[in-house]
Amino acid sequence: MPEQTEQFVEVDGTKLWTCRQGEGFPVMLSSGGPGCCDYLAPVAATIDDLAEVYRWEQRGCGRSEAAELYTLEQCLDDLEGLRKAFGLERWVIGGHSWGANLALIYALEYPEQTAAVIHISGTSFDEDWKAAYHEGLATRGERQPDYAYPPNMEVNRQLNASKKPYQRDPGLPARLRALEIPVLVVHGDLDIRPTDMAERLVGMLPQARLEIIPGAEHVLWPDHSAELGRILRDFLQELKVQGRV
């Protein structure tokens, strides 16, 4: 296993925890929540022989310093600050759940710095999926990632509120349809967030493709690490062949 290098990077006066492993074109992974510590080491391990994989914890989460305000804009600024601090010209931006949506929004805001997007178990920007999600949560429940640190619910509250104006912007669908960046959407067919939601999102993106993993729930890797790794590796290798990374 490649060595993991942990580092605190100061962005806008706040020290953010980061971790880097592997060699190759840079890939940044963001955990979900919002408000969760990093839990994506198992995902990074599936591709760290093909890529230099970065992970981080958002301000107020895990080992990163707290701040008074937690906003979508600040999350984007923090990601961009980390890219600059690491001296990277472009990277593949990815994430899981809420982190997947953050990755896609970053691509919309920073297309020149984004080589591709990895969107794992994220959601669409409409809210048509929420009824099925709440029904599934009540009837089936949902496996959680392995958290080394408890979620910060204040971060969760503020960031969810901050994201609503962005996702309700009437101009957002047109921006998604104009995004000329490869997007890989990975979803488990047993995720309580329905697969037709993922299909709608892919249908809006001109260079997106959807990979459904049979039998997989929202947290894919405990039982489907091999399938997830194959999908991610195939995507990265295709990007290399195409000269995008």
KESEDREN-355671 format. One record per residue: residue number from 1; residue in one letter; x, y, z of N, C-alpha, C in turn. Coordinates in steps of 0.2 Angstrom, whole numbers. Example, Ala and Ser with C-alpha at 12.3 -4.5 7.8 and 13.67 -1.06 7.14 Angstrom:
(1,'a',(66,-28,39),(62,-22,39),(66,-16,39));
(2,'s',(64,-11,35),(68,-5,36),(64,0,39));
***
This chain:
(1,'m',(4,-6,0),(0,0,0),(4,6,0));
(2,'p',(3,11,-4),(7,17,-4),(7,21,2));
(3,'e',(12,24,4),(12,28,10),(7,34,10));
(4,'q',(4,35,16),(-1,40,16),(2,46,20));
(5,'t',(2,52,17),(5,58,20),(0,63,22));
(6,'e',(-1,64,29),(-6,68,32),(-3,75,33));
(7,'q',(-7,80,31),(-4,87,32),(-10,92,33));
(8,'f',(-9,97,37),(-13,102,38),(-12,108,34));
(9,'v',(-16,110,30),(-15,116,25),(-20,122,27));
(10,'e',(-17,128,28),(-21,133,30),(-24,137,24));
(11,'v',(-31,137,24),(-35,141,19),(-39,146,22));
(12,'d',(-38,152,20),(-42,158,23),(-42,158,30));
(13,'g',(-36,156,33),(-35,157,40),(-38,151,44));
(14,'t',(-40,145,41),(-42,139,44),(-38,133,42));
(15,'k',(-35,129,47),(-31,124,46),(-36,118,44));
(16,'l',(-35,115,38),(-39,109,35),(-34,103,35));
(17,'w',(-37,98,38),(-33,91,37),(-34,88,30));
(18,'t',(-28,86,28),(-28,83,21),(-24,76,22));
(19,'c',(-25,72,17),(-21,66,16),(-19,65,9));
(20,'r',(-13,62,7),(-11,61,0),(-8,54,0));
(21,'q',(-10,50,-5),(-7,44,-6),(-7,42,-14));
(22,'g',(-2,38,-16),(-1,36,-23),(2,41,-27));
(23,'e',(3,38,-34),(6,42,-39),(2,42,-45));
(24,'g',(2,48,-49),(-2,48,-55),(-5,55,-55));
(25,'f',(-10,56,-59),(-14,62,-60),(-18,63,-54));
(26,'p',(-18,69,-51),(-22,70,-45),(-29,69,-45));
(27,'v',(-32,66,-40),(-39,65,-39),(-41,67,-31));
(28,'m',(-45,72,-31),(-48,74,-24),(-54,71,-22));
(29,'l',(-55,68,-16),(-61,65,-14),(-64,68,-8));
(30,'s',(-70,70,-8),(-74,73,-3),(-79,69,0));
(31,'s',(-79,68,7),(-84,64,11),(-91,68,11));
(32,'g',(-96,64,13),(-102,67,13),(-104,70,19));
(33,'g',(-111,70,21),(-114,73,26),(-119,78,24));
(34,'p',(-118,84,24),(-111,87,25),(-110,87,33));
(35,'g',(-104,88,35),(-102,88,42),(-98,82,44));
(36,'c',(-97,77,40),(-93,71,42),(-86,72,41));
(37,'c',(-82,68,45),(-75,67,44),(-74,63,38));
(38,'d',(-67,63,36),(-65,59,31),(-67,51,32));
(39,'y',(-70,48,27),(-70,40,28),(-69,37,21));
(40,'l',(-66,40,17),(-65,37,10),(-58,34,9));
(41,'a',(-54,32,14),(-48,29,13),(-49,22,9));
(42,'p',(-54,18,10),(-55,12,7),(-56,14,-1));
(43,'v',(-59,19,-3),(-60,21,-10),(-54,23,-13));
(44,'a',(-50,27,-9),(-43,29,-11),(-39,23,-13));
(45,'a',(-39,18,-9),(-35,13,-9),(-36,9,-16));
(46,'t',(-42,9,-19),(-44,6,-25),(-40,9,-31));
(47,'i',(-38,15,-30),(-35,18,-36),(-28,21,-35));
(48,'d',(-25,20,-29),(-19,24,-28),(-13,21,-32));
(49,'d',(-14,16,-36),(-8,14,-40),(-9,18,-47));
(50,'l',(-15,21,-48),(-16,24,-54),(-16,32,-53));
(51,'a',(-17,34,-47),(-18,41,-46),(-15,44,-40));
(52,'e',(-13,50,-39),(-11,53,-33),(-18,55,-30));
(53,'v',(-20,52,-24),(-27,53,-22),(-26,57,-15));
(54,'y',(-30,63,-16),(-31,67,-10),(-37,66,-7));
(55,'r',(-37,67,0),(-43,67,4),(-43,73,9));
(56,'w',(-49,75,11),(-48,81,16),(-54,81,20));
(57,'e',(-54,85,26),(-60,86,30),(-62,93,30));
(58,'q',(-68,94,29),(-71,101,28),(-70,105,35));
(59,'r',(-70,111,35),(-69,115,41),(-74,113,46));
(60,'g',(-72,112,52),(-77,110,57),(-78,102,58));
(61,'c',(-75,99,53),(-76,91,53),(-70,88,55));
(62,'g',(-70,82,59),(-65,78,60),(-59,82,63));
(63,'r',(-53,82,60),(-47,85,62),(-46,92,60));
(64,'s',(-50,95,55),(-50,102,53),(-53,107,58));
(65,'e',(-50,113,58),(-52,118,63),(-59,120,61));
(66,'a',(-62,122,67),(-69,125,66),(-69,132,64));
(67,'a',(-75,134,62),(-76,141,59),(-83,143,61));
(68,'e',(-85,149,61),(-91,152,64),(-97,150,58));
(69,'l',(-95,151,52),(-100,150,47),(-97,145,42));
(70,'y',(-102,140,40),(-101,135,35),(-105,136,29));
(71,'t',(-102,137,24),(-107,139,18),(-104,135,12));
(72,'l',(-108,134,7),(-106,131,1),(-100,135,-3));
(73,'e',(-101,141,-3),(-96,145,-6),(-89,144,-2));
(74,'q',(-89,144,4),(-83,143,8),(-80,136,6));
(75,'c',(-84,131,6),(-82,124,4),(-78,124,-3));
(76,'l',(-81,128,-8),(-78,128,-14),(-72,132,-14));
(77,'d',(-72,137,-10),(-66,141,-9),(-60,137,-6));
(78,'d',(-62,133,-1),(-57,128,2),(-54,123,-3));
(79,'l',(-59,120,-7),(-56,116,-12),(-51,119,-16));
(80,'e',(-53,125,-19),(-49,128,-23),(-42,131,-20));
(81,'g',(-43,132,-14),(-37,134,-10),(-32,128,-9));
(82,'l',(-35,122,-8),(-31,116,-7),(-27,115,-14));
(83,'r',(-31,115,-19),(-28,114,-26),(-22,118,-27));
(84,'k',(-23,125,-25),(-17,130,-26),(-11,128,-21));
(85,'a',(-13,126,-15),(-8,125,-10),(-4,119,-12));
(86,'f',(-7,114,-15),(-3,108,-18),(0,109,-24));
(87,'g',(-1,115,-27),(3,116,-34),(0,113,-40));
(88,'l',(-6,111,-40),(-9,107,-45),(-13,111,-50));
(89,'e',(-12,110,-56),(-15,114,-62),(-22,112,-63));
(90,'r',(-23,105,-63),(-30,102,-64),(-30,96,-60));
(91,'w',(-36,94,-58),(-37,87,-55),(-44,85,-57));
(92,'v',(-45,78,-55),(-51,75,-55),(-54,76,-49));
(93,'i',(-60,79,-48),(-64,80,-42),(-69,75,-41));
(94,'g',(-69,72,-35),(-74,67,-34),(-77,67,-27));
(95,'g',(-81,63,-25),(-84,63,-18),(-90,58,-18));
(96,'h',(-92,57,-12),(-97,52,-10),(-103,56,-7));
(97,'s',(-109,54,-9),(-115,57,-6),(-115,64,-7));
(98,'w',(-116,68,-1),(-115,75,-2),(-109,78,-5));
(99,'g',(-103,74,-4),(-97,76,-7),(-97,75,-14));
(100,'a',(-101,70,-17),(-102,70,-24),(-105,76,-27));
(101,'n',(-110,78,-24),(-113,85,-26),(-109,90,-26));
(102,'l',(-105,91,-21),(-100,96,-20),(-95,96,-26));
(103,'a',(-93,90,-28),(-88,89,-33),(-91,91,-40));
(104,'l',(-97,90,-41),(-100,92,-47),(-101,100,-47));
(105,'i',(-103,103,-41),(-104,110,-41),(-97,113,-42));
(106,'y',(-92,110,-39),(-85,113,-40),(-83,113,-48));
(107,'a',(-85,108,-51),(-84,107,-59),(-88,113,-62));
(108,'l',(-94,114,-60),(-97,120,-63),(-94,127,-62));
(109,'e',(-91,127,-56),(-88,134,-54),(-81,135,-57));
(110,'y',(-78,129,-57),(-71,129,-59),(-69,124,-65));
(111,'p',(-72,125,-71),(-72,120,-76),(-65,119,-79));
(112,'e',(-61,125,-79),(-54,125,-81),(-49,121,-77));
(113,'q',(-51,120,-71),(-47,116,-66),(-49,109,-65));
(114,'t',(-54,107,-68),(-57,101,-67),(-56,96,-74));
(115,'a',(-53,91,-73),(-52,86,-78),(-58,81,-79));
(116,'a',(-61,80,-74),(-67,75,-74),(-70,75,-67));
(117,'v',(-76,72,-66),(-79,72,-60),(-81,64,-58));
(118,'i',(-80,62,-52),(-82,56,-50),(-88,57,-45));
(119,'h',(-94,55,-46),(-100,56,-42),(-102,49,-40));
(120,'i',(-101,48,-33),(-102,41,-30),(-108,42,-25));
(121,'s',(-114,39,-27),(-119,39,-22),(-122,46,-21));
(122,'g',(-121,50,-25),(-124,57,-24),(-131,58,-26));
(123,'t',(-134,64,-26),(-141,65,-28),(-141,70,-34));
(124,'s',(-147,70,-37),(-149,75,-42),(-150,82,-38));
(125,'f',(-151,87,-42),(-152,93,-39),(-159,95,-38));
(126,'d',(-164,91,-41),(-171,92,-39),(-172,88,-33));
(127,'e',(-178,89,-30),(-180,86,-24),(-185,80,-25));
(128,'d',(-186,78,-31),(-191,72,-32),(-189,66,-29));
(129,'w',(-183,65,-27),(-181,58,-24),(-182,58,-17));
(130,'k',(-184,64,-13),(-184,64,-6),(-189,59,-3));
(131,'a',(-195,59,-6),(-200,55,-3),(-198,47,-3));
(132,'a',(-195,45,-8),(-193,38,-8),(-187,37,-3));
(133,'y',(-183,42,-3),(-177,42,2),(-180,41,9));
(134,'h',(-185,45,11),(-187,45,18),(-191,39,19));
(135,'e',(-195,36,14),(-198,30,15),(-193,24,16));
(136,'g',(-188,24,12),(-183,19,13),(-179,20,20));
(137,'l',(-178,26,22),(-175,27,29),(-179,24,34));
(138,'a',(-186,25,34),(-190,23,39),(-191,15,39));
(139,'t',(-191,12,33),(-193,5,33),(-187,1,33));
(140,'r',(-181,3,30),(-175,-1,29),(-169,1,33));
(141,'g',(-169,7,34),(-163,10,37),(-157,11,32));
(142,'e',(-152,12,35),(-146,13,30),(-139,13,34));
(143,'r',(-135,9,31),(-128,8,34),(-124,14,33));
(144,'q',(-121,16,39),(-117,22,39),(-109,20,38));
(145,'p',(-105,25,35),(-98,24,35),(-95,23,42));
(146,'d',(-89,21,42),(-85,20,48),(-82,27,50));
(147,'y',(-85,31,55),(-83,37,57),(-78,37,62));
(148,'a',(-72,40,61),(-67,40,67),(-69,46,71));
(149,'y',(-73,51,69),(-75,57,73),(-82,58,72));
(150,'p',(-86,60,77),(-93,61,76),(-95,66,71));
(151,'p',(-100,66,67),(-102,71,62),(-104,78,66));
(152,'n',(-103,83,63),(-104,90,66),(-111,92,63));
(153,'m',(-116,92,67),(-123,93,65),(-124,100,63));
(154,'e',(-120,105,66),(-120,112,65),(-118,113,58));
(155,'v',(-112,110,56),(-110,110,49),(-115,108,44));
(156,'n',(-118,102,46),(-124,99,42),(-129,104,41));
(157,'r',(-131,107,46),(-137,112,46),(-136,118,41));
(158,'q',(-130,121,43),(-128,127,39),(-127,125,31));
(159,'l',(-123,120,30),(-122,119,23),(-128,116,19));
(160,'n',(-132,113,22),(-138,111,18),(-142,117,17));
(161,'a',(-143,122,22),(-147,128,20),(-143,132,15));
(162,'s',(-137,132,15),(-133,136,10),(-133,133,3));
(163,'k',(-134,127,3),(-135,124,-4),(-141,125,-8));
(164,'k',(-147,126,-4),(-153,126,-7),(-154,132,-12));
(165,'p',(-152,138,-11),(-152,143,-16),(-149,141,-23));
(166,'y',(-143,137,-22),(-139,135,-28),(-143,130,-32));
(167,'q',(-146,125,-28),(-149,120,-32),(-156,122,-35));
(168,'r',(-158,127,-32),(-165,130,-35),(-164,135,-40));
(169,'d',(-158,137,-41),(-157,142,-46),(-160,140,-53));
(170,'p',(-164,144,-56),(-168,142,-62),(-163,141,-68));
(171,'g',(-157,144,-67),(-152,143,-73),(-147,137,-72));
(172,'l',(-148,133,-67),(-144,127,-65),(-145,122,-71));
(173,'p',(-151,120,-73),(-151,115,-78),(-147,116,-84));
(174,'a',(-148,122,-86),(-144,124,-92),(-137,124,-91));
(175,'r',(-134,126,-85),(-127,125,-84),(-125,118,-84));
(176,'l',(-129,113,-81),(-127,106,-81),(-127,104,-89));
(177,'r',(-132,106,-93),(-132,103,-100),(-126,106,-104));
(178,'a',(-123,111,-101),(-117,114,-105),(-111,112,-102));
(179,'l',(-110,108,-97),(-104,106,-94),(-101,101,-98));
(180,'e',(-95,103,-102),(-92,98,-106),(-86,95,-103));
(181,'i',(-87,91,-97),(-82,88,-93),(-85,81,-92));
(182,'p',(-81,76,-93),(-83,69,-91),(-85,68,-84));
(183,'v',(-91,65,-83),(-94,64,-76),(-95,56,-76));
(184,'l',(-93,53,-71),(-94,46,-69),(-99,46,-63));
(185,'v',(-105,44,-64),(-110,43,-59),(-110,36,-57));
(186,'v',(-109,34,-51),(-109,27,-48),(-115,27,-43));
(187,'h',(-119,22,-43),(-125,21,-39),(-126,14,-37));
(188,'g',(-128,13,-31),(-130,6,-29),(-138,5,-31));
(189,'d',(-140,-1,-33),(-147,-2,-35),(-151,-3,-28));
(190,'l',(-148,-4,-23),(-151,-4,-16),(-151,2,-12));
(191,'d',(-148,7,-15),(-147,14,-11),(-155,16,-11));
(192,'i',(-156,19,-5),(-163,22,-4),(-164,28,-7));
(193,'r',(-159,31,-10),(-160,36,-15),(-161,33,-22));
(194,'p',(-167,33,-25),(-168,29,-31),(-164,30,-37));
(195,'t',(-163,25,-41),(-158,25,-47),(-161,30,-52));
(196,'d',(-168,31,-52),(-170,35,-58),(-168,42,-56));
(197,'m',(-167,44,-50),(-164,50,-49),(-157,51,-52));
(198,'a',(-153,46,-51),(-146,46,-55),(-147,46,-62));
(199,'e',(-152,43,-65),(-153,43,-72),(-155,50,-74));
(200,'r',(-159,53,-71),(-161,60,-72),(-155,65,-73));
(201,'l',(-150,64,-68),(-144,68,-67),(-140,67,-73));
(202,'v',(-139,60,-75),(-135,59,-81),(-138,61,-87));
(203,'g',(-144,61,-88),(-147,63,-94),(-147,71,-95));
(204,'m',(-145,74,-90),(-144,82,-91),(-137,83,-92));
(205,'l',(-132,79,-91),(-125,80,-92),(-122,77,-99));
(206,'p',(-119,81,-103),(-118,79,-110),(-112,74,-110));
(207,'q',(-108,73,-105),(-102,69,-105),(-103,64,-99));
(208,'a',(-108,62,-97),(-109,58,-91),(-111,51,-93));
(209,'r',(-109,46,-89),(-111,39,-89),(-113,37,-82));
(210,'l',(-118,32,-82),(-120,29,-76),(-118,22,-75));
(211,'e',(-115,20,-69),(-114,14,-68),(-118,12,-62));
(212,'i',(-122,7,-62),(-126,4,-57),(-123,-2,-54));
(213,'i',(-122,-3,-48),(-119,-9,-45),(-124,-13,-41));
(214,'p',(-126,-19,-44),(-131,-23,-41),(-130,-25,-34));
(215,'g',(-135,-24,-30),(-134,-27,-23),(-131,-22,-18));
(216,'a',(-129,-16,-21),(-125,-11,-17),(-130,-6,-14));
(217,'e',(-128,-4,-8),(-132,1,-4),(-128,8,-5));
(218,'h',(-130,13,-1),(-127,20,-2),(-119,19,0));
(219,'v',(-117,16,5),(-110,15,6),(-108,9,2));
(220,'l',(-105,10,-3),(-104,4,-8),(-98,-1,-6));
(221,'w',(-93,2,-3),(-87,-2,-3),(-86,-7,2));
(222,'p',(-90,-8,7),(-89,-13,12),(-90,-20,9));
(223,'d',(-95,-20,4),(-97,-27,1),(-96,-27,-7));
(224,'h',(-94,-21,-9),(-93,-21,-17),(-87,-17,-19));
(225,'s',(-82,-17,-15),(-76,-14,-16),(-73,-16,-23));
(226,'a',(-73,-22,-25),(-70,-24,-31),(-74,-21,-37));
(227,'e',(-80,-21,-37),(-84,-18,-42),(-83,-11,-43));
(228,'l',(-83,-7,-37),(-82,0,-37),(-75,1,-39));
(229,'g',(-70,-2,-37),(-63,-1,-39),(-62,-2,-47));
(230,'r',(-66,-7,-50),(-65,-8,-57),(-68,-3,-61));
(231,'i',(-74,0,-58),(-77,5,-62),(-73,12,-62));
(232,'l',(-70,13,-56),(-66,19,-55),(-60,19,-59));
(233,'r',(-56,13,-59),(-50,12,-63),(-51,12,-70));
(234,'d',(-57,9,-73),(-58,9,-80),(-59,17,-82));
(235,'f',(-63,21,-78),(-64,28,-79),(-57,32,-80));
(236,'l',(-53,31,-75),(-47,34,-75),(-42,32,-81));
(237,'q',(-42,26,-82),(-38,23,-88),(-41,26,-95));
(238,'e',(-48,27,-95),(-51,30,-101),(-49,37,-102));
(239,'l',(-49,41,-96),(-47,48,-96),(-40,48,-99));
(240,'k',(-35,44,-97),(-28,44,-99),(-28,43,-106));
(241,'v',(-31,38,-109),(-31,36,-116),(-33,42,-120));
(242,'q',(-38,45,-117),(-41,51,-121),(-37,57,-120));
(243,'g',(-31,57,-116),(-27,63,-115),(-30,68,-111));
(244,'r',(-35,66,-107),(-38,71,-102),(-34,72,-96));
(245,'v',(-30,67,-94),(-26,67,-88),(-19,64,-89));
***
